[in-house]
Every structure is written in C-alpha cells, then in structure tokens.
Amino acid sequence: MDKNLLGYKGVKPVFLIVGFLTLVQSLSILLLAKSLAEVVSALFAGEPLKEQGAKSLLFLLAFLVRHACAMLMSRTSYRFAEATGSSIRRQMMDKLFQLGPRLAGDRGTGNVVTLVLEGVTKFRTYLELIIPRMVGMAVTPALLLVYVYTQDTSSGVILTLTMPIIIVFMILIGMTARKQMDRQLKSYRTLSNHFVDSLRGLETLKFLGRSRSHSESIAAVSDRYRSATMRTLRVAFLSSFAMDFFTMLSVASVAVSLGLRLVNEQMTLVTGLTILILAPEYFLPVRLVGADFHATLDGKEAGEAMKSIIDREAVQAKLLEPGEQEAIQDGKAPGAFFTWNNNSSLRLNEVSVKYEEEGASSLEEVKLEFNGYAKIGIIGESGAGKSTLVDILGGFLHPTSGNITINGNGVSALTDEEWRKQTAYIPQRPYIFSGTLADNVRFYYPEATQEAVAAALESAGLSKLVSSLPGGLDEMIGGGGRSLSGGQEQRVALARALLSSRPVMLLDEPTAHLDIETEYELKETMLPLFEGKLVFLATHRLHWMTDMDLIVVMQQGRVAEVGTHSELTARKGAYYELIQSQLEGIH
C-alpha cells in the first residue's frame, strides 16, 4: 500500500465506510454459506423442496446483500478516486507552473506530459481498487477463520497454516514484479521523451534529410519498451497462475480432510458443506490483491511520482520568520510586500545554488541589488549561470544557501505566488498552445477582451499577421493549426507579457535560435516596451547591452562585474573580453 495513501483528503471516512460495508459483506457470506449448506443437506436427506423456501429466501437475501455491499464499496472508492485524481491533477498543474520550465527540462517533457495525462488515470484506478482490496483482506479472512474454528478446529488449523505461505509467496512475486515494473517505467519514460523530442525536431530532420534514418532510433526505443512490457506481463501471468494453484491446493487440503471425516461419520454434512463453501471465500481477498497488484503497481508509482513533485514546493517556498513578522507588524499581509513599483528594491544576499552535494555550484555567493524600473542585462558564456540566476529571480528555483531581501523584507526565495503574479516569463522557445491566437495571448490574463488582445498584438508588431489570417484573432495556431515562425512565436510571447501588464519581465535567451535579421527586427519592437518595467534579459548576444541600464557579467556561477556598458568597457575586464572574443563591434 502506498505510504501516502492515508494522507489524502477524505480517505479516512472512505476507509470507515468501506470497512463497515466489508463487515456486512463478510457476515452475509457466512449467512449465505450456512443457508446454502442447510438447503443442500436437507435435499440430500430427502426433505421436499417446498419446505426449504425460507432458507432459500435467506440465501437469496444474503446473496443480494453481498453484491449490494460490493457495489456500494466500488462506488464509494470510485468517487474518492475521481475526486482525489482531479485534485492531484490540479495540484500537479499548479506546481508545474510554480516550478517553471526547469522541472520539465530535468524530468523530460514527455515524462511530465505522460504523468499528468496517463499517470492520473492509472492513479485513479489504483485508488479505486486498493482501498476495498486492503480492507477486505484485513476483515473478511479473519472473520471467516474465527467462524471456521467454531465449527471445525482441524479445518481452521489448515487454513491458518496455508494463508502465511500464500502471503509470503505473494510478497516474493511482488518484489520480482516491482523490478520488472521499474524497468518498464524507465523504458516508458525514455519512449515518452523520445517521442516528444522527435515530434519537436521533425521539421529539422526532414530539412536535413534524416527523417527516414531516425525511424530506426524510434524502432529501437519502441522495441525496448515492448520487451520490458512483455517481461512484466510474463511475471504477471505466472504469478496469477501460481496464486490460483496454491489456493486450489489449500482448498483441496480442506476438502480432503472434510471428506475423510464425512465418510467416517465424524462430521455432519451441513458443517462440512459450510466450511467447504467458506474456504474459497477465505482466500478470495488475498487472490484479488495479488491479481490487482500488477494492475495497480504502475498507478502507485505514478502517485508517488506526482506526490514528490507536489511536495517539492513545500520545502522551497518559505518566508523568513523575521521578515514575515515585520510585515505583519507593519500592517501588511504576508506576501503583500512582493508588489513591485518604481520605488521597490530587490537584493540577493550571497545566494548560491548547488544541484548535487558533491558537485560544483551553479551559482556561488551572488550579491546583487536592483531598484525600481530598469533594464538589466545578464551575460556570460554558456554554463556561466545566466539561466540559473533567471530561475532564482523568477521564483522557479530555491537557493541552496543565502537569502533575498525584497522591499526590506527577508525571504528564503521568490517562490511565493504573489511574486509570480508580478512576473512575466519569455523563454528561448515560447510554447504555442493548440488554440486560437487570442487564447494564446491571454495566457497570463484569461479574462482579457478581444480589444485588449488586439492592442497587445499591435504593440508586439503582429498587426500585419493578424490582418493576413482568415480567422483574425480566432485563427487556430499551434498543433493542428497555422504554424508560426520563430520570430512570430517570440512576438506572441511578448504580447502575452504586455497584456498581463506585469511590472517584472524575465527573458532567458529569447533570440538565441533566431537569425540576426529577425533578431534586430524583434529588438526594435521590444526595447520601447521595456520602459516602465523591471526587465531581466539573459543573453549571449552583446549588441543588446548598449541599451541596458545595468549589466551583470557572469563567470562560472559568480558575478564577475556589474555596471553600465560604458563603465565596463572602460574597465577592460570580463565584459571587455567577451566583446573581443565575439567581435561584435560594440563601441
């Protein structure tokens, strides 16, 4: 059973309801077996069938109660599974937006997409099956065994001795199945990521004439997944066969013992038939758990993976107590001090980021201060720490050490939701959703009017594109719709940021994949729109720096220099070396 199962909202009442229904169902099984045995015994003794009406009705009533309880348990578990699955999906989506693009990059886009879509479905199936199965295994065998002991001690001993053997065998099979399932999931993640990457790069592969040869790579990855799946199914089928085989042997042992004593007239037929009917019911809950184990194992794994992502933010988003107390004393609600305006200030106090304890730091003791509205350029070679610094400033990442002061209030990170409402993020490759152009622009501001969307698109330099589209703002773009060029996608992302009217903009290599002509054209559009905002622009294209109010030069995770273009050029330090190495011709 999943260790997180008892932590889900509303699970305890579900366990109580299912436990009560299981108890009623177990009592109905006892009544069913006893009444059926009495009817068969009476008929075997030669009594007329019409005299067995009362007992037959009792059997029918017990039968109906049993299946009614099973239906109610299934419905109760299904409703809980549906509610919990929907809640998990909402929390997952919230966390994916909060943690930003780094999480998708680390885990793989295909893996994250598969987890949100198929993982939630599998997790719902797991919840729906595991609760009644676990409760049934705990209640029904114990109750039936106590009753069997009251009827025949020898049969009770046989059932008591055989149950642990089956459980131990089930555990051994489960351990083997888990290893196979882990291999299958690893192969499935690889297949998911490979599939998404192949779709993204399909145009490039076709352009280079490598699309046909790439099919061999797809076939190899698919074959590995097929082999892993077949091994898992083989273990599942063998375990089901073995479980049924040992259960039949146990029931047969009870039947042989009962038959010998019936022949020797050491037991009545009613008692023997009752125990013989109850013996398979005694093992049934364990068999169901074993049979459903393979069907729910991937759901359990998906639930643990989603829970790890959801709980990840609980460690990261933490306000420093002194700052929080100070805000409360000043009459502000915690989080209200994240509001940014021209009088605001932001200071990074010896902020460091290390992804592995023994590895090198991606950021090391960064000390920076920003005030009001300004254009901040962040430059450096690849791996210098530009993107990591942007992730810290955007609230996508929590520092390993150090802290941040915003508007005089200390926080451990900028992962608070109030800060995210102040920021708009434009990555290197903005994601274009399958939907209308207007809906794509409304990403940060879903309730925006058509007029506001049109104004944002015009400001971003897309008015000609809108007028050329047959559907205008309602033209479908993205997957299944009209494709956009790289420059147009960046302008859509810019329109999103403009429509949101958020005072802080973060741009992480926004023009890295564009040709120089498109970049300069986009630059002319973007620079006027940066006015009246705090803009962080991480790039390795130095021609942007002449238009920046402040330049932060990164080297190997450290801040090498800070200053304006003229100051840093005159200093002839790290910034000047970058200019010389790139030969950008900036004067």
C-alpha positions, 0 to 999 in steps of 0.5 A: 500500500502506498505510504501516502495513501492515508494522507489524502483528503477524505480517505479516512471516512472512505476507509470507515465506510468501506470497512463497515460495508466489508463487515456486512459483506463478510457476515452475509457470506457466512449467512449465505454459506450456512443457508446454502449448506442447510438447503443442500443437506436437507435435499440430500436427506430427502426433505421436499423442496417446498419446505426449504423456501425460507432458507432459500429466501435467506440465501437469496437475501444474503446473496443480494446483500453481498453484491449490494455491499460490493457495489456500494464499496466500488462506488464509494472508492470510485468517487474518492478516486475521481475526486482525489485524481482531479485534485492531484491533477490540479495540484500537479498543474499548479506546481508545474507552473510554480516550478517553471520550465526547469522541472520539465527540462530535468524530468523530460517533457514527455515524462511530465506530459505522460504523468499528468495525462496517463499517470492520473488515470492509472492513479485513479484506478489504483485508488479505486481498487486498493482501498476495498482490496486492503480492507477486505483482506484485513476483515473478511479472512479473519472473520471467516477463520474465527467462524471456521474454528467454531465449527471445525478446529482441524479445518481452521488449523489448515487454513491458518497454516496455508494463508502465511505461505500464500502471503509470503509467496505473494510478497516474493512475486511482488518484489520480482514484479516491482523490478520488472515494473521499474524497468518498464517505467524507465523504458516508458519514460525514455519512449515518452521523451523520445517521442516528444523530442522527435515530434519537436525536431521533425521539421529539422530532420526532414530539412536535413534529410534524416527523417527516414534514418531516425525511424530506426532510433524510434524502432529501437526505443519502441522495441525496448519498451515492448520487451520490458512490457512483455517481461512484466506481463510474463511475471504477471501471468505466472504469478496469477497462475501460481496464486490460483494453484496454491489456493486450489491446493489449500482448498483441496487440503480442506476438502480432503480432510472434510471428506475423510471425516464425512465418510467416517461419520465424524462430521455432519454434512451441513458443517462440512458443506459450510466450511467447504463453501467458506474456504474459497471465500477465505482466500478470495481477498488475498487472490484479488490483491495479488491479481490487482497488484500488477494492475495497480503497481504502475498507478502507485508509482505514478502517485508517488511520482506526482506526490514528490513533485507536489511536495517539492514546493513545500520545502522551497517556498518559505518566508523568513520568520523575521521578515514575515513578522515585520510585515505583519507588524507593519500592517501588511499581509504576508506576501503583500510586500512582493508588489513591485513599483518604481520605488521597490528594491530587490537584493540577493544576499550571497545566494548560491545554488548547488544541484548535487552535494558533491558537485560544483555550484551553479551559482556561488555567493551572488550579491546583487541589488536592483531598484525600481524600473530598469533594464538589466542585462545578464551575460556570460558564456554558456554554463556561466549561470545566466539561466540559473540566476533567471530561475532564482529571480523568477521564483522557479528555483530555491537557493541552496544557501543565502537569502533575498531581501525584497522591499526590506523584507527577508525571504528564503526565495521568490517562490511565493505566488504573489511574486509570480503574479508580478512576473512575466516569463519569455523563454528561448522557445515560447510554447504555442498552445493548440488554440486560437491566437487570442487564447494564446495571448491571454495566457497570463490574463484569461479574462482579457477582451478581444480589444485588449488582445488586439492592442497587445498584438499591435504593440508586439508588431503582429498587426500585419499577421493578424490582418493576413489570417482568415480567422483574425484573432480566432485563427487556430495556431499551434498543433493542428493549426497555422504554424508560426515562425520563430520570430512570430512565436517570440512576438506572441510571447511578448504580447502575452507579457504586455497584456498581463501588464506585469511590472517584472519581465524575465527573458532567458535567451529569447533570440538565441535560435533566431537569425540576426535579421529577425533578431534586430527586427524583434529588438526594435519592437521590444526595447520601447516596451521595456520602459516602465518595467523591471526587465531581466534579459539573459543573453549571449548576444552583446549588441543588446547591452548598449541599451541596458541600464545595468549589466551583470557579467557572469563567470562560472556561477559568480558575478564577475562585474556589474555596471553600465556598458560604458563603465565596463568597457572602460574597465577592460575586464570580463565584459571587455573580453567577451566583446573581443572574443565575439567581435561584435563591434560594440563601441 
